[in-house]
Amino acid sequence: MNTEFKSNIDDSLFRLIDACCEAYDNPAFKPHDGITFCNQAVWFISERMGYSKFKPRLANEMVDLMKSSDEWSLVAIEEAQSYANQGRLVIAGMRADHHGHVVVIRPGLAGISGRWKITVPKVVNVGSENFIGKSVNWAFQEKPEVYLWRQDLKVGGV
């Protein structure tokens, strides 16, 4: 691996780790009075990774944007951990009638979902319960769609 490429991975990996920890620790993202802040936590992390088009969208709108944009690619949930471990921005999301839900895949070791019987990535979840040490199957009842930001297409990003 050439040094410049390795340095870029290290920089983005550490930036992603820091952004995930900062979002998890941010008291503004703690649920209260039945209000949750998954969209704001994902904006926060995404902006630190260089993507700025989520603000001021809600979770359903964020899922719609990723689904329709050339800047995002749908990836298999089993591949998501590998991308996050390279410092890439990966988001899992699911639309819902009232409010959807979005999470960021964080660097770490993938686990196995007993419910889904597949390999699943670790996430930063901000919602009715905030967590940083569990897999995506703890954040969603059903398998969400998973999107990878195509950094090579930084159109409109920061």
Secondary structure by P-SEA (a helix, b strand, c coil): ccaaaaaaaaaaaaaaaaaaaaaaaccccccccccccaaaaaaaaaaaacccccccccaaaaaaaaaccccbbbbbccaaaaaaaabbbbbbbbbcccbbbbbbbcccbbbbbccccbbbbbbbccccccccccccccccccbbbbbbcccccccccc
